[in-house]
Amino acid sequence: MKKILTCLLLASTVATQAQIQRFSGKSALEEITADKFLAAGNMTDYDHLPRTALTPTPKGYEPYYFSHYGRHGARYLLEENDYAMPVKTLRQAKFAGKLTPLGDKVLAKLDSMQKTTKDRLGDLTATGQRQHHGIAKRMVKNFPEIFKSPNLPIHSVSTTSIRAIISMMAECEELQAANPSARIYNDASKADMVYMNYSAPRGEGGGMFRPDLMKAMQKQQQMSDSLKHPERLMQQLFNDQHWVYLNVTTGQLMSKIADIALNMQSHDGDATLLELFTPEELRDLWRSNNLYWYLLYSNAPQTGGRMQWNQKNLLQNIIETADTVTQVQASLRFGHDTVVLPLACMLDLDGAAVQVENLDELENSFRSYYLIPTGSNVQFIFYRPKRGKQGDILLKVLLNEREAHMPLATDNWPYYKWTDFKEYYLKKIEENTPKKK
């Protein structure tokens, strides 16, 4: 009974600490007012997030294995229409004499930006490469016992996406520079996609055509439409609101301009386009983005709390690979936000698996910019007793380089017993694996 009470107390402490750590104590509007670029959600620059000092290695222990999954860095927007639609719309208005002087300036800015995107859609930017160089530098600084080990084996795998491959190369370049003797193996193959970026087929439990998911997405679209208030912006850009009513899809135009403005952070660009928007408008646009990620890739009750388990193969791979390690080494994996978020939710890092019934209150418990900015990552660091010492294998998990809480009992946070971790999460994987008929 005493042991049960202790575990319950520890679990309660974990939940409380996680909620404290995840947010600054400010509302999303206050955070976005202080830094408008946060409204980019999953496209927020990784370096806009705060980092904290790490807890020292437990006495009598040494780190010996580093395992990780990381998203590619900052990139261009994905679709040609992301850049073309607002330019085309404003050009039509200019030809008709319907632009204000500010509208003319915005058109010139957007036109200049579009010209830089030719054959670059979805590509990693220089900012993205710099993010990964920085992450790798801190990996070496934080865990020199691993990354400066002579002849260190580093097994590094990427999805077949070019931006993920270049992100992998940026980190590996940094690791090789810090340790010229490191033996780095790089790979990017469809053969690894079953755990690196699994896509559930139609009809499978997490497939995109489930009735509950379709219903949730209809709700998301309705809420998204209700969160767009383009009237003020249209008055700033156009001198004839009747012409706008007849010729412009105002909500879409607002969203596209905001996407370009927010993504300037991926290019070390200026924030002048963001001056078009009030903090409240940006917060509402972000709420739509936030809701999308919650419903499709997290533990949302509206989709049965199952979406994150589409990526259970990755968690299985992380666990199985760790069990084979007998020497100092590192395993690196590079992919996408559509995998980082499910991984964080499967592990329930700092309460990422929160279930919110009232979606109007989602921003109070779930904020995409904290979880999946460009360059987001989950790091697993394993510790063993030093030679001559006795003890359990321990690990800690970092979410975006911050020590994270998990729903496991421990009297030595942020460190957890590896045996407890395995037992708990292998059981969760089994519970969320459809039984074969």
Salt bridges, closest charged atoms under 4 A:
GLU31 OE1 - ARG367 NH1 3.00
ASP35 OD2 - HIS48 ND1 2.61
ASP47 OD1 - ARG51 NH1 3.75
GLU62 OE2 - ARG384 NE 3.18
ASP82 OD1 - LYS256 NZ 2.82
ASP104 OD1 - LYS94 NZ 2.81
ASP111 OD1 - ARG91 NH2 2.52
ASP111 OD2 - LYS115 NZ 2.69
ASP123 OD2 - ARG120 NH1 3.36
GLU171 OE2 - HIS132 ND1 2.78
GLU173 OE1 - HIS133 NE2 3.52
GLU174 OE1 - HIS133 ND1 2.61
ASP212 OD2 - ARG210 NH2 2.60
ASP212 OD2 - ARG306 NH2 3.47
ASP240 OD2 - LYS98 NZ 2.97
ASP268 OD1 - ARG130 NH2 2.78
ASP270 OD2 - LYS109 NZ 2.81
GLU281 OE1 - ARG232 NH2 2.86
ASP284 OD2 - HIS229 NE2 3.86
ASP284 OD1 - ARG283 NE 2.81
ASP284 OD1 - ARG287 NH1 3.96
ASP323 OD2 - LYS422 NZ 3.08
ASP337 OD2 - ARG71 NH2 3.02
ASP350 OD1 - HIS405 ND1 3.25
GLU363 OE2 - ARG287 NE 3.22
ASP392 OD2 - LYS417 NZ 3.72
GLU401 OE1 - ARG138 NE 2.68
GLU403 OE2 - LYS396 NZ 2.86
